[in-house]
Amino acid sequence: MAHELIHDTAANRYVLRVDGALVSAADYVVRDNSISFNHTFTDPKLRGSGYADEVVTFAVDDVEKNTGYRVVPMCWYVGQWFDKHPERTNLLER
């Protein structure tokens, strides 16, 4: 299975495709110096496979490496992801 992680800047979305099919995505909005993740999606047939974790990890890594944004986890899944990765909470907007 070919996994492809993409930052689709035109759609304000991080995407995970497996064998060309969209399996998970994290949508965001940029405001001033912050990036607000407001929706995470995983194909219902594929939930529980770790795909959302994979796309959110990719998104957070990209934000940390390539921007100066602070993260606002408006989506419950992204908030939960940060709870599981307390070493990354330095990226959160206070």
N, CA, C and O atoms as a GROMACS GRO file, in nm:
protein
  376
    1MET      N    1   0.083  -0.118   0.000
    1MET     CA    2   0.000   0.000   0.000
    1MET      C    3   0.088   0.124   0.000
    1MET      O    4   0.179   0.137   0.082
    2ALA      N    5   0.060   0.214  -0.090
    2ALA     CA    6   0.135   0.339  -0.100
    2ALA      C    7   0.066   0.448  -0.018
    2ALA      O    8  -0.048   0.485  -0.046
    3HIS      N    9   0.137   0.499   0.083
    3HIS     CA   10   0.087   0.609   0.164
    3HIS      C   11   0.144   0.739   0.110
    3HIS      O   12   0.264   0.749   0.086
    4GLU      N   13   0.057   0.838   0.091
    4GLU     CA   14   0.101   0.968   0.041
    4GLU      C   15   0.043   1.076   0.132
    4GLU      O   16  -0.078   1.092   0.143
    5LEU      N   17   0.133   1.150   0.198
    5LEU     CA   18   0.092   1.262   0.283
    5LEU      C   19   0.116   1.391   0.207
    5LEU      O   20   0.224   1.412   0.153
    6ILE      N   21   0.014   1.477   0.204
    6ILE     CA   22   0.018   1.598   0.122
    6ILE      C   23  -0.031   1.716   0.205
    6ILE      O   24  -0.127   1.705   0.281
    7HIS      N   25   0.036   1.830   0.189
    7HIS     CA   26  -0.018   1.955   0.242
    7HIS      C   27  -0.080   2.028   0.125
    7HIS      O   28  -0.009   2.084   0.041
    8ASP      N   29  -0.211   2.027   0.119
    8ASP     CA   30  -0.286   2.093   0.011
    8ASP      C   31  -0.316   2.236   0.056
    8ASP      O   32  -0.420   2.262   0.116
    9THR      N   33  -0.224   2.327   0.027
    9THR     CA   34  -0.237   2.465   0.074
    9THR      C   35  -0.357   2.535   0.012
    9THR      O   36  -0.417   2.621   0.076
   10ALA      N   37  -0.394   2.500  -0.110
   10ALA     CA   38  -0.508   2.564  -0.176
   10ALA      C   39  -0.639   2.531  -0.104
   10ALA      O   40  -0.732   2.611  -0.104
   11ALA      N   41  -0.646   2.414  -0.042
   11ALA     CA   42  -0.767   2.370   0.028
   11ALA      C   43  -0.756   2.386   0.180
   11ALA      O   44  -0.849   2.351   0.252
   12ASN      N   45  -0.642   2.438   0.228
   12ASN     CA   46  -0.618   2.447   0.374
   12ASN      C   47  -0.642   2.311   0.440
   12ASN      O   48  -0.722   2.298   0.532
   13ARG      N   49  -0.568   2.212   0.391
   13ARG     CA   50  -0.593   2.075   0.434
   13ARG      C   51  -0.466   1.991   0.424
   13ARG      O   52  -0.390   2.002   0.328
   14TYR      N   53  -0.446   1.909   0.524
   14TYR     CA   54  -0.344   1.804   0.518
   14TYR      C   55  -0.418   1.675   0.484
   14TYR      O   56  -0.523   1.647   0.541
   15VAL      N   57  -0.362   1.598   0.393
   15VAL     CA   58  -0.432   1.482   0.339
   15VAL      C   59  -0.344   1.358   0.345
   15VAL      O   60  -0.223   1.365   0.325
   16LEU      N   61  -0.407   1.245   0.372
   16LEU     CA   62  -0.342   1.115   0.362
   16LEU      C   63  -0.418   1.035   0.258
   16LEU      O   64  -0.539   1.013   0.271
   17ARG      N   65  -0.347   0.991   0.156
   17ARG     CA   66  -0.404   0.904   0.054
   17ARG      C   67  -0.332   0.768   0.062
   17ARG      O   68  -0.211   0.762   0.081
   18VAL      N   69  -0.409   0.664   0.047
   18VAL     CA   70  -0.354   0.528   0.043
   18VAL      C   71  -0.396   0.469  -0.090
   18VAL      O   72  -0.515   0.458  -0.121
   19ASP      N   73  -0.298   0.432  -0.169
   19ASP     CA   74  -0.322   0.381  -0.304
   19ASP      C   75  -0.411   0.477  -0.384
   19ASP      O   76  -0.497   0.435  -0.462
   20GLY      N   77  -0.388   0.607  -0.365
   20GLY     CA   78  -0.458   0.710  -0.439
   20GLY      C   79  -0.592   0.753  -0.381
   20GLY      O   80  -0.648   0.854  -0.424
   21ALA      N   81  -0.645   0.678  -0.285
   21ALA     CA   82  -0.776   0.710  -0.227
   21ALA      C   83  -0.759   0.794  -0.100
   21ALA      O   84  -0.673   0.765  -0.017
   22LEU      N   85  -0.842   0.896  -0.086
   22LEU     CA   86  -0.842   0.978   0.035
   22LEU      C   87  -0.889   0.893   0.152
   22LEU      O   88  -0.999   0.837   0.149
   23VAL      N   89  -0.806   0.884   0.256
   23VAL     CA   90  -0.847   0.807   0.374
   23VAL      C   91  -0.859   0.895   0.499
   23VAL      O   92  -0.936   0.864   0.589
   24SER      N   93  -0.782   1.004   0.504
   24SER     CA   94  -0.790   1.090   0.621
   24SER      C   95  -0.745   1.231   0.584
   24SER      O   96  -0.665   1.250   0.492
   25ALA      N   97  -0.797   1.330   0.658
   25ALA     CA   98  -0.760   1.470   0.632
   25ALA      C   99  -0.775   1.552   0.758
   25ALA      O  100  -0.854   1.518   0.847
   26ALA      N  101  -0.698   1.659   0.766
   26ALA     CA  102  -0.709   1.756   0.876
   26ALA      C  103  -0.720   1.894   0.814
   26ALA      O  104  -0.629   1.940   0.746
   27ASP      N  105  -0.833   1.959   0.836
   27ASP     CA  106  -0.859   2.093   0.782
   27ASP      C  107  -0.816   2.199   0.882
   27ASP      O  108  -0.818   2.176   1.003
   28TYR      N  109  -0.779   2.315   0.830
   28TYR     CA  110  -0.732   2.422   0.918
   28TYR      C  111  -0.767   2.559   0.864
   28TYR      O  112  -0.803   2.576   0.747
   29VAL      N  113  -0.756   2.658   0.954
   29VAL     CA  114  -0.772   2.799   0.920
   29VAL      C  115  -0.654   2.872   0.981
   29VAL      O  116  -0.619   2.848   1.097
   30VAL      N  117  -0.591   2.961   0.904
   30VAL     CA  118  -0.481   3.042   0.956
   30VAL      C  119  -0.534   3.180   0.991
   30VAL      O  120  -0.604   3.244   0.912
   31ARG      N  121  -0.500   3.224   1.111
   31ARG     CA  122  -0.536   3.359   1.158
   31ARG      C  123  -0.415   3.418   1.227
   31ARG      O  124  -0.363   3.362   1.324
   32ASP      N  125  -0.370   3.530   1.176
   32ASP     CA  126  -0.255   3.599   1.234
   32ASP      C  127  -0.139   3.501   1.250
   32ASP      O  128  -0.086   3.450   1.151
   33ASN      N  129  -0.098   3.474   1.374
   33ASN     CA  130   0.017   3.387   1.400
   33ASN      C  131  -0.025   3.249   1.449
   33ASN      O  132   0.054   3.179   1.513
   34SER      N  133  -0.149   3.209   1.418
   34SER     CA  134  -0.193   3.077   1.464
   34SER      C  135  -0.258   2.998   1.352
   34SER      O  136  -0.307   3.053   1.253
   35ILE      N  137  -0.257   2.868   1.371
   35ILE     CA  138  -0.324   2.776   1.280
   35ILE      C  139  -0.423   2.696   1.363
   35ILE      O  140  -0.386   2.630   1.461
   36SER      N  141  -0.548   2.702   1.324
   36SER     CA  142  -0.655   2.638   1.398
   36SER      C  143  -0.701   2.513   1.322
   36SER      O  144  -0.756   2.523   1.212
   37PHE      N  145  -0.678   2.397   1.380
   37PHE     CA  146  -0.726   2.273   1.320
   37PHE      C  147  -0.871   2.253   1.363
   37PHE      O  148  -0.899   2.227   1.480
   38ASN      N  149  -0.963   2.267   1.267
   38ASN     CA  150  -1.105   2.269   1.302
   38ASN      C  151  -1.182   2.144   1.261
   38ASN      O  152  -1.299   2.130   1.297
   39HIS      N  153  -1.120   2.053   1.188
   39HIS     CA  154  -1.192   1.932   1.147
   39HIS      C  155  -1.092   1.826   1.106
   39HIS      O  156  -0.997   1.852   1.032
   40THR      N  157  -1.114   1.705   1.154
   40THR     CA  158  -1.035   1.589   1.112
   40THR      C  159  -1.133   1.484   1.062
   40THR      O  160  -1.237   1.460   1.124
   41PHE      N  161  -1.098   1.421   0.951
   41PHE     CA  162  -1.186   1.322   0.889
   41PHE      C  163  -1.107   1.196   0.860
   41PHE      O  164  -0.991   1.202   0.818
   42THR      N  165  -1.169   1.081   0.882
   42THR     CA  166  -1.118   0.952   0.836
   42THR      C  167  -1.235   0.876   0.775
   42THR      O  168  -1.344   0.874   0.831
   43ASP      N  169  -1.210   0.814   0.661
   43ASP     CA  170  -1.312   0.731   0.597
   43ASP      C  171  -1.369   0.636   0.703
   43ASP      O  172  -1.294   0.562   0.767
   44PRO      N  173  -1.502   0.638   0.723
   44PRO     CA  174  -1.562   0.554   0.827
   44PRO      C  175  -1.524   0.406   0.820
   44PRO      O  176  -1.515   0.340   0.924
   45LYS      N  177  -1.504   0.354   0.701
   45LYS     CA  178  -1.467   0.212   0.687
   45LYS      C  179  -1.325   0.184   0.737
   45LYS      O  180  -1.289   0.069   0.760
   46LEU      N  181  -1.245   0.291   0.753
   46LEU     CA  182  -1.104   0.274   0.788
   46LEU      C  183  -1.069   0.328   0.926
   46LEU      O  184  -0.952   0.330   0.963
   47ARG      N  185  -1.168   0.373   1.000
   47ARG     CA  186  -1.143   0.426   1.134
   47ARG      C  187  -1.084   0.319   1.223
   47ARG      O  188  -1.116   0.200   1.212
   48GLY      N  189  -0.997   0.363   1.313
   48GLY     CA  190  -0.931   0.269   1.404
   48GLY      C  191  -0.803   0.212   1.348
   48GLY      O  192  -0.740   0.126   1.410
   49SER      N  193  -0.763   0.258   1.230
   49SER     CA  194  -0.641   0.206   1.164
   49SER      C  195  -0.520   0.296   1.186
   49SER      O  196  -0.411   0.266   1.136
   50GLY      N  197  -0.536   0.406   1.259
   50GLY     CA  198  -0.424   0.496   1.286
   50GLY      C  199  -0.403   0.602   1.180
   50GLY      O  200  -0.303   0.675   1.185
   51TYR      N  201  -0.494   0.613   1.085
   51TYR     CA  202  -0.476   0.710   0.977
   51TYR      C  203  -0.488   0.855   1.025
   51TYR      O  204  -0.412   0.940   0.980
   52ALA      N  205  -0.582   0.883   1.113
   52ALA     CA  206  -0.596   1.020   1.165
   52ALA      C  207  -0.470   1.060   1.240
   52ALA      O  208  -0.422   1.173   1.226
   53ASP      N  209  -0.415   0.969   1.320
   53ASP     CA  210  -0.291   0.997   1.392
   53ASP      C  211  -0.178   1.029   1.294
   53ASP      O  212  -0.099   1.120   1.317
   54GLU      N  213  -0.173   0.954   1.186
   54GLU     CA  214  -0.068   0.974   1.086
   54GLU      C  215  -0.078   1.112   1.021
   54GLU      O  216   0.023   1.180   1.004
   55VAL      N  217  -0.199   1.154   0.983
   55VAL     CA  218  -0.215   1.282   0.915
   55VAL      C  219  -0.195   1.398   1.013
   55VAL      O  220  -0.138   1.500   0.975
   56VAL      N  221  -0.241   1.385   1.137
   56VAL     CA  222  -0.221   1.492   1.235
   56VAL      C  223  -0.075   1.504   1.273
   56VAL      O  224  -0.024   1.616   1.288
   57THR      N  225  -0.005   1.394   1.288
   57THR     CA  226   0.138   1.400   1.316
   57THR      C  227   0.212   1.470   1.203
   57THR      O  228   0.298   1.554   1.227
   58PHE      N  229   0.178   1.436   1.079
   58PHE     CA  230   0.238   1.502   0.963
   58PHE      C  231   0.210   1.652   0.966
   58PHE      O  232   0.300   1.733   0.941
   59ALA      N  233   0.086   1.690   0.996
   59ALA     CA  234   0.047   1.831   0.999
   59ALA      C  235   0.123   1.906   1.108
   59ALA      O  236   0.177   2.014   1.082
   60VAL      N  237   0.128   1.852   1.227
   60VAL     CA  238   0.197   1.919   1.338
   60VAL      C  239   0.346   1.930   1.309
   60VAL      O  240   0.408   2.033   1.335
   61ASP      N  241   0.404   1.823   1.255
   61ASP     CA  242   0.546   1.828   1.218
   61ASP      C  243   0.572   1.938   1.115
   61ASP      O  244   0.670   2.011   1.125
   62ASP      N  245   0.484   1.949   1.016
   62ASP     CA  246   0.499   2.051   0.912
   62ASP      C  247   0.486   2.191   0.970
   62ASP      O  248   0.566   2.280   0.938
   63VAL      N  249   0.388   2.212   1.055
   63VAL     CA  250   0.370   2.343   1.119
   63VAL      C  251   0.495   2.380   1.198
   63VAL      O  252   0.544   2.493   1.189
   64GLU      N  253   0.544   2.286   1.276
   64GLU     CA  254   0.662   2.314   1.359
   64GLU      C  255   0.786   2.343   1.274
   64GLU      O  256   0.863   2.434   1.305
   65LYS      N  257   0.805   2.267   1.169
   65LYS     CA  258   0.926   2.279   1.088
   65LYS      C  259   0.922   2.399   0.992
   65LYS      O  260   1.025   2.463   0.970
   66ASN      N  261   0.806   2.430   0.938
   66ASN     CA  262   0.800   2.527   0.828
   66ASN      C  263   0.728   2.658   0.856
   66ASN      O  264   0.718   2.743   0.768
   67THR      N  265   0.676   2.674   0.977
   67THR     CA  266   0.605   2.799   1.009
   67THR      C  267   0.642   2.845   1.149
   67THR      O  268   0.712   2.775   1.222
   68GLY      N  269   0.595   2.961   1.185
   68GLY     CA  270   0.608   3.010   1.321
   68GLY      C  271   0.474   3.010   1.392
   68GLY      O  272   0.459   3.073   1.497
   69TYR      N  273   0.375   2.940   1.335
   69TYR     CA  274   0.239   2.940   1.389
   69TYR      C  275   0.231   2.869   1.523
   69TYR      O  276   0.306   2.776   1.552
   70ARG      N  277   0.137   2.918   1.603
   70ARG     CA  278   0.095   2.850   1.725
   70ARG      C  279  -0.030   2.769   1.686
   70ARG      O  280  -0.108   2.813   1.603
   71VAL      N  281  -0.047   2.654   1.746
   71VAL     CA  282  -0.157   2.564   1.710
   71VAL      C  283  -0.276   2.583   1.805
   71VAL      O  284  -0.260   2.587   1.927
   72VAL      N  285  -0.394   2.594   1.745
   72VAL     CA  286  -0.520   2.598   1.821
   72VAL      C  287  -0.599   2.473   1.782
   72VAL      O  288  -0.649   2.464   1.670
   73PRO      N  289  -0.610   2.377   1.873
   73PRO     CA  290  -0.680   2.252   1.839
   73PRO      C  291  -0.831   2.263   1.860
   73PRO      O  292  -0.882   2.224   1.965
   74MET      N  293  -0.901   2.316   1.761
   74MET     CA  294  -1.047   2.330   1.771
   74MET      C  295  -1.120   2.197   1.751
   74MET      O  296  -1.231   2.180   1.800
   75CYS      N  297  -1.058   2.105   1.682
   75CYS     CA  298  -1.114   1.972   1.660
   75CYS      C  299  -1.082   1.883   1.781
   75CYS      O  300  -0.970   1.886   1.831
   76TRP      N  301  -1.179   1.807   1.828
   76TRP     CA  302  -1.157   1.721   1.945
   76TRP      C  303  -1.043   1.622   1.922
   76TRP      O  304  -0.967   1.592   2.014
   77TYR      N  305  -1.031   1.572   1.799
   77TYR     CA  306  -0.926   1.473   1.774
   77TYR      C  307  -0.787   1.534   1.788
   77TYR      O  308  -0.698   1.473   1.846
   78VAL      N  309  -0.769   1.655   1.736
   78VAL     CA  310  -0.639   1.722   1.747
   78VAL      C  311  -0.609   1.753   1.893
   78VAL      O  312  -0.495   1.740   1.937
   79GLY      N  313  -0.709   1.794   1.968
   79GLY     CA  314  -0.690   1.817   2.112
   79GLY      C  315  -0.647   1.689   2.182
   79GLY      O  316  -0.557   1.691   2.266
   80GLN      N  317  -0.711   1.579   2.148
   80GLN     CA  318  -0.676   1.449   2.206
   80GLN      C  319  -0.534   1.408   2.164
   80GLN      O  320  -0.461   1.349   2.244
   81TRP      N  321  -0.497   1.439   2.040
   81TRP     CA  322  -0.363   1.407   1.992
   81TRP      C  323  -0.259   1.478   2.080
   81TRP      O  324  -0.159   1.417   2.119
   82PHE      N  325  -0.282   1.606   2.110
   82PHE     CA  326  -0.189   1.680   2.196
   82PHE      C  327  -0.188   1.623   2.338
   82PHE      O  328  -0.082   1.624   2.402
   83ASP      N  329  -0.300   1.575   2.388
   83ASP     CA  330  -0.302   1.510   2.519
   83ASP      C  331  -0.210   1.388   2.521
   83ASP      O  332  -0.147   1.358   2.622
   84LYS      N  333  -0.205   1.317   2.409
   84LYS     CA  334  -0.122   1.197   2.399
   84LYS      C  335   0.025   1.229   2.368
   84LYS      O  336   0.111   1.142   2.378
   85HIS      N  337   0.052   1.354   2.330
   85HIS     CA  338   0.188   1.397   2.296
   85HIS      C  339   0.222   1.524   2.374
   85HIS      O  340   0.240   1.630   2.314
   86PRO      N  341   0.231   1.514   2.506
   86PRO     CA  342   0.256   1.633   2.587
   86PRO      C  343   0.389   1.702   2.555
   86PRO      O  344   0.407   1.820   2.585
   87GLU      N  345   0.481   1.630   2.495
   87GLU     CA  346   0.609   1.690   2.456
   87GLU      C  347   0.594   1.792   2.343
   87GLU      O  348   0.687   1.867   2.314
   88ARG      N  349   0.478   1.794   2.281
   88ARG     CA  350   0.453   1.887   2.170
   88ARG      C  351   0.368   2.007   2.211
   88ARG      O  352   0.341   2.094   2.128
   89THR      N  353   0.326   2.014   2.337
   89THR     CA  354   0.236   2.120   2.380
   89THR      C  355   0.300   2.258   2.372
   89THR      O  356   0.230   2.359   2.384
   90ASN      N  357   0.430   2.266   2.354
   90ASN     CA  358   0.495   2.395   2.336
   90ASN      C  359   0.445   2.468   2.210
   90ASN      O  360   0.463   2.589   2.196
   91LEU      N  361   0.382   2.394   2.121
   91LEU     CA  362   0.328   2.454   1.998
   91LEU      C  363   0.189   2.514   2.016
   91LEU      O  364   0.141   2.587   1.929
   92LEU      N  365   0.124   2.484   2.128
   92LEU     CA  366  -0.012   2.528   2.146
   92LEU      C  367  -0.021   2.677   2.176
   92LEU      O  368   0.065   2.735   2.242
   93GLU      N  369  -0.128   2.737   2.126
   93GLU     CA  370  -0.160   2.877   2.157
   93GLU      C  371  -0.209   2.880   2.301
   93GLU      O  372  -0.294   2.799   2.340
   94ARG      N  373  -0.158   2.970   2.377
   94ARG     CA  374  -0.199   2.980   2.519
   94ARG      C  375  -0.310   3.078   2.535
   94ARG      O  376  -0.358   3.101   2.646
   0.00000   0.00000   0.00000
